[in-house]
Amino acid sequence: MSLTAEQRTARARRAADARHHPGADPEALERARTDAAIDEIISRAPKMTPEQAARVGRIFRYAPPRDPGTGAG
């Protein structure tokens, strides 16, 4: 069974991480990569208007807290 392009990319990324960061936690490396990608997207996004910021604030104010152990909300 052949791998998909996404699976091949993930396998190559894990191999490169193992070569360049021996002993590092692969999940921590992936989280850091994801955080960097999010930061890049945010830096390019236009500023929110005060109305938009208020709406987003209401969403997060009423969201139930997540249980960090299970990820369940």
Legacy VTK file of the C-alpha trace (Angstrom):
# vtk DataFile Version 3.0
C-alpha trace
ASCII
DATASET POLYDATA
POINTS 73 float
0.000 0.000 0.000
1.526 3.320 -1.020
1.486 6.415 1.133
-0.364 9.598 0.290
1.556 12.799 -0.309
0.519 14.040 3.138
1.792 10.853 4.789
5.102 11.064 2.924
5.529 14.697 3.988
4.785 13.862 7.622
7.226 10.949 7.557
9.951 13.135 6.039
9.307 15.868 8.609
9.595 13.364 11.485
12.854 12.012 10.034
14.306 15.517 9.648
13.266 16.377 13.212
14.993 13.243 14.489
18.192 14.151 12.604
18.305 17.825 13.537
16.793 17.653 17.039
17.900 14.322 18.540
16.146 13.552 21.799
13.566 16.332 21.364
9.891 15.595 21.891
8.340 15.278 18.395
4.994 16.587 19.652
6.675 19.680 21.139
8.393 20.347 17.816
5.074 20.053 15.980
3.373 22.390 18.488
6.162 24.937 18.009
5.778 24.681 14.226
2.007 25.136 14.535
2.428 28.125 16.874
4.828 29.749 14.413
2.357 29.239 11.560
-0.474 30.755 13.623
1.718 33.724 14.574
2.495 34.297 10.878
-1.196 34.259 9.948
-2.071 36.627 12.789
0.686 39.060 11.830
-0.790 39.362 8.317
-4.414 39.715 9.452
-5.962 43.179 9.488
-6.747 44.780 12.833
-10.224 44.040 14.173
-12.688 46.835 14.638
-13.858 47.449 18.219
-17.190 45.807 17.315
-15.454 42.679 16.010
-13.241 42.485 19.102
-16.298 42.760 21.349
-18.061 39.921 19.512
-15.011 37.657 19.749
-14.647 38.556 23.425
-18.227 37.466 24.103
-17.598 34.100 22.438
-14.596 33.344 24.640
-16.203 34.716 27.787
-19.067 32.198 27.517
-17.078 29.207 26.289
-16.820 26.539 28.977
-13.295 25.971 30.250
-11.535 22.953 28.786
-10.117 20.182 30.909
-6.393 20.205 30.019
-6.063 16.530 30.938
-8.693 15.277 28.523
-9.204 18.163 26.135
-12.932 17.900 26.846
-14.886 21.059 27.402
LINES 1 74
73 0 1 2 3 4 5 6 7 8 9 10 11 12 13 14 15 16 17 18 19 20 21 22 23 24 25 26 27 28 29 30 31 32 33 34 35 36 37 38 39 40 41 42 43 44 45 46 47 48 49 50 51 52 53 54 55 56 57 58 59 60 61 62 63 64 65 66 67 68 69 70 71 72
